[in-house]
Amino acid sequence: MPALRPAIAALRSLQRTQCRRYSLAASPATPQTSPFAPRHLMSIADLTPAELTTLVRNAENHKTSIKSGTGEIPLSMRGALAGRTVAMTFSKRSTRTRVSTEGAIAAFGGSPMFLGKDDIQLGVNESLYDTSLVLSSMTAAIVARVGPHSDVADLAKHSSVPVINALSDLYHPLQTIADFQTISEIHPSTSTTSLGLEGLKIAWVGDANNVLYDLAIGAMKLGVDISVATPAGYEIPKEMKTVIEHAASTSPRAGKFIETRVPEDAIKNADILVTDTWVSMGQEEETAKRLKAFEGFQITSELAKRGGAKESWSFMHCLPRHPEEVSDEVFYGPRSVVFQEAENRLWAAISALEAFVVNKGKIHVSSHYAVFFREHGARRDDGYEFLRESDFALQPGPDLCVGEDGGGGEGVDGRGVGEVEGNHFAG
């Protein structure tokens, strides 16, 4: 028994230390939050041109390696969010966003928790402030699909974990990442410093909405020209034009931004033709008025020919599609990449979760596939090697067991392991 006394004394000392570390004496008016200051993804405007490029490249890497390999998620990737929950707060219905987000969370071994409009009412029965504090105390991240952008912005403002905007009335960043992945796939480049899309032209024909705003911001950052045709009264708001212009100022080779009221003018020399719904959710009462205003804006082969689109033009649409927006001939024809674009929503979500949740906002070349690419030499059809050894050597992925300061036990969101041991769903 005397021989055990030193061990018992050490154990009691450790228990006292742990009790001091995790004291519950904090004032109820001052909620305890993670020491990790999360980085959120609200819009493509939050990204530098290099970061957007990396997110798109990583999405390509994930897609190529998984689909050309065994078809399985690498073990290192599957365990990144094991035992963790990601809240999905959706006040708007969805197909692609929900399926892609749940798939991305599962890819990292996490558990998606879907909170629809019947499960949670943002800012109705409970303030956004309270909701943010509660959700971020129990989850590793929040993915929010909302109406007013202020809803997701308020969630992010008070959250202690990363918040990813899965759609608001102003922005749709995950769609934009998928869009540029799709464009990169149909216009491949051997460039190792950019996506190699500089000089391409996108023609947007239709309503000015959240999808367009982030697409235009991304185009400016990546050196892609974009020409927008909308009917009078449905143009891009002045405040959003300012955001787009600012995005151009952040790029060493910004794209050109042009507005017109004539679809044919927008389409001239375009590589990609894009449209979206003319009647967004919440605008149903305006349906008749909008359908009349958008007469002549349906994308057809005849319109593309009259406008002088390039011979090799492609068509994109974020879905769901309505016949008045684009003809069946184009939508289901060989120029359409809409279902390729839809699939890429999954890879875009994986790329974003990896960067903002797993890597705590550090956007660098994914290390999950270094071994795969080294052993299999996976390349794109054009010969571009997706992940170079030099990329992996210079920019390794995060150490999920050791804190950034060299101390042990920092989790993927920056919290000490001891802070979440009693709650496997904690963020």
N, C-alpha and C positions, 0 to 999 in steps of 0.2 A: 504493500500500500504506500509506504513512504516514497518508493520509486516513482509512483504516479503523480505525486504532489506537484512537481514542476510542470508536468503536462496539463494538469487541471488548472493550475494558476495561469498558464499561458492561454488556455481556452477561455477562462473567465475574462482575461484582459482583452482578448480578441472580441468577445461578445460585447464588452463595454464600449470598445472602439466602434463596432458596427452600429450599436444603438445610438451613439453620438452622431455618427455619419448620417443616419437615416431618421433623425429626430422628426417628430410630427408636431413640433412646437411652433411651426410657422403660423402667422396670423391667417385666419380664413379669408381675409380680404385681399391677401397677396398670394395667389395660387402659385405653387411650386411648378417651375418649368424646367425643361431640359437645358443643360449648359450649352448644348449644341444649338447654334443659331441656324435654323434651316434655310435653305435656298429654295425658293418657289419658282414654278414655271407658270406664269400668267399669260404670256404672249411671246411670239417670236421676237418681239422688240427687246425682251430680256436677254437675248443671246447675242454674242459677237458673231461676225461672219465665220470665224474659225470654229466656234462652238456649234453653230448650226451645221456646218460641214461635217464635224465629227459625229454629231447625233445621226445624221443621215448615213454616213459611212458605217457607223456601228449597226444601224438597222439593216443595212445591206449585208454586213458580216454575219449577223445572227441568222438572217434568212438563208444566205448561201451555205453556211457551214452546216446548219441543221438539215436543210433540205437535200444537200448533196452528200451528207455523211450518213450516219446511222438513223437519222431522224429523231434522235433523242436529245434532250437538253443536257449539256455537260454537267457533271456532278458539282463542280465548283459554282456553277450558276444556280443549280437547283437548291442549294443550301443557303443561299444568301439571305433569304427572308423566312427560313424555316421557323415555324412556331410563332410567326408574326402575322398580324392582321392589318389589312389595308382597307380603310373605309371608302366606299363608293357612294357619295351623296348625289343622287340624281333627281332633280326636280323636273326634268324633261325626259320623256321616253326616248329610247335609243335601241338600235340593233347593233351596228358596227362598233360604237363606242363601248357599249357594255361588254360585248363578246370579246373584243380585243383587249380591254382592260383586265377582265377576269382572267383571260388567257395569259397575259403578261405577268400578273401577280402569281399565278400558279407556276409559271416558268421558273420563278425564283424560289419556289417552295412556300410561298405565302398563302394566306387564306383571304380571299376577297369577301368583304361584308357589304352586301348591297342594301342601301337605304333609299328606297324610292319615295315618291311624293306622299304615299300613304303611310310610310314608316316614319318619316321625319319631315317637318315643315320648317325650312330655313327662315328664321326671323319672324315666325308666326306665333306659335305657342311658347317659343323660347328664343331669346335673343341670339343673334349670330355670335356675339361675344361668348355667351355661355356654351353654345353648341361647339364652337371652336375649341374652347378649353377642355370640354368633356371628351370630344372625339380624339384630340391630340394626346390626351392622357392615357388613352387605351389602345392606340393604333400606331403603326409605324409610318403611316402617311395617309393623306386624304386626297382622293381624286373626286373632283366636283364638276358636275354638269348642271348648270344653273340657267336662270333667265338673266336678270340684270348682272352686269359684270361686277357691280359693287358687292354682290353676295360672295363671290369667290375671293374678291380682294379683301373683304372683311374677315373671311375665314383664315386667309393667309396672314393677315395682320396680327391675329391673336393666337395663331397656332404655334406649338412648339415642335411640330414635325412638318416635313415638306408637304406643300399643297400643290397639286397639278390641276390646271384648268383643262377639263375635258370638253368644254364648250361654255361660252357665255355669249351674251348678245353682241359683244365687241370682238372677241377673239376665239380662235380654234387652233391652238399651236400643234396639237398632235396630228390634226389633219394636214397641216402644212408640212410637217416632217415626212409624213407618208407621201404627200404630193411630190416633194422634191426627190424622195427615194425613187418614185415611179419615173419621174423625168430623167433622173440619172440612169435608170435601167434602160430606157429607150434611147438615150443619148449618152452612151458610155464614154468615158474618158480615161486616159492613162495618167492623168495628172496625179501627183502625190501631195500637192499643196492645196488643191481645191477640188470641187466637184467637176470642174471643167465645163460648166454650163454657161460661161460668160458669152454674151452675144446672142443667146437664144431669145426667142420672143414668145411670150404668152399672150393670147387674146382672150379676155374675159368678156362674155356677151350675156348680159342679164342684170339681175338685181345686185346692188352694192350691199354686201352683208359681211358678217363676221369671218366667213371663210375667205372672202376676197381680201379683207383687211390684212390678215396674217400672211396670206399668199403674197400680197404686194410688198409687205414689209420684208419677207424672206427674199423675194426677187431682188429688191434693192441691195440687200446684203450680199447676195451671191452673184451680182453682175448680170442678172437676167432682166431683159426689157419686158414691160407689161403694159398693154394697151387695154383700156376699159371702156366698153360701150354700155351705157345705161340710158333709159328714157329720161326726159326732163322730169325733175322732181324725185328721182330715185338715185341720184348721184352720191358719191362718197361725201360725207359731212366734212366741213372745213377743218374741224378739230382732228379728224382722222388723217386728212391729207398732211397735216403738220407732223403727225407721227411717222407717216410714210416718208416724208421728206427728211426727217431726222435720221431714219434708218439708212437712207442713202448716204448721209454724211459720215456714217460709221464704217463704210466699206471703201477699200482702196480702189475698187473698180465698181462703182455703183451701176445698177441697171437704170434704164430710162423709164419714166412713168408718164403715160399719156392718157388723157380722157377725151371721149367723143360721144356724140349722141347717135352716131351712124355705125351699125354693126360692121358693114363692109370696110369702113376706114380702120376699125380696130383689127380686123382680120388680116389686112394686107401684110404679106411676108411672115405670117405667124407660123411657128413650129408646133404650137399646142393650142387648141381651142378648148375653152373651159366655160361651163355654165353651172348653175345651181338652181334650186327651187326658186320660183318667183313669189311663192307665198310661204313664208316661214311660219313655224309654230307660234301661235298667238296673233297671227295676222289673218285668220280665216274670214273675219268679217269684211276684209278688203278684197276678197278673192275676185269678184266681178270687176272691180275697178282696176286691179292689177293686171288681170288677163287682157283687158282692153289696152292698157298702157304699154304692155310688152308685145303687142302684135308686131310681127316682123323681126322679132329677136330670137325665134326658134333657130337652132343650129341645124343646118341641113347641108348636104353635099353641094346643092346649088348656091347656097349662101357662101360657102367656103370658096367656090369657084369664082363667084362674082367679086368677092373681096380680095381675091388673089393670095390665098393662103399658100404656103409652100407645098410642093408636090407630095412631100412625105408627112404632112400634118397628122397629128394625133388628137384624139378627143378624150377629155377627162371630166368627171362629174363625181362629187363626193357622195351622192345618193342620200335619200331615195329620189328617184327620177320620176318626172311626170311627162307624158307625151308632148305637151305643148312646149316644153323646154328644148327638146332635141328629137329629131325624127328617129324612128325605129332603124332605118337604114344606117344611120351613123352610130346610134347607141349600141346596136348589136353587130355592127360591121367590123371589118378588119382594122379600122383606124382606132377603134375604141379600146382604151386600156382601163376602163372603169372598174373591172373586177380585179385586175392586178393591183390597181390603186386601193381598192377596198381591202384586199388581203394585207397590203402593206401597213394598214392601220395597226395590225398586231405587232409587226416588227418595230414600228415607230413607238408604240407603247412600251415594248420591252426596252428599247434604247433609252427612252425618257426615264423609266423607273430605275434602270441601272445607274443613270447619271445623277438623278436628283435624290433617290432614296438609298440605293445600295452604296453609291460612291459619295453620298452626302454633298451633292452639288458640284462635284469636281468632274468636269467633262473632258475625258481623255479617251484615247483609243482603247477599246475593250480588250482586257487581257484574257477573257474566258476562252478564247479560241486559239491562243498562241500555239499550244501543243498540236491542235488539230491541223492548223495551217502549215506548221513545220513538218509534220509527218505526212500529210496528204497533198501538200502543195496546191491547195484549192485556189483556183483562179476564176475570174469572170470570163465570159465568152470572148471578150476582146483581149484577154491576156493580162489584164490588170490584176496584180496580186493584192488581195483585199487587206491582209494584215501582214506587214513586214516585220521581220525579226527586230529591226532597229526600233520600230514603234513600241514593241513589247518591252524591249530592254530599257528604253528611256522612260517609258510611262507605264509602270506596272499598276495593276489594280490594287484596291485597298486591302489592308490586312484587317480581317474582320475580328481578330482576337486581341490585337495590341492597340492601345490608344495612340493617337497621333503624337502625344508628348513623350512617348516611349514607355508610359505606364501601361500596365496590363488591364484588360477588361473593358475597353471601349467598344460598345456595340455599333451596329451599322448606322445608327442615327445619332451617335455621339453620347448616349447615356452610359453610365457605368453599368456593368452587368448586375451588380448588386441591387441597383435601383429597380430592376424589372424582374428579378428572380421570382418574386411572389406572384407575378402576373404575366403569363406567357403572351398575353395580347398587348402588353404595354408598348408604347412607342419610345 
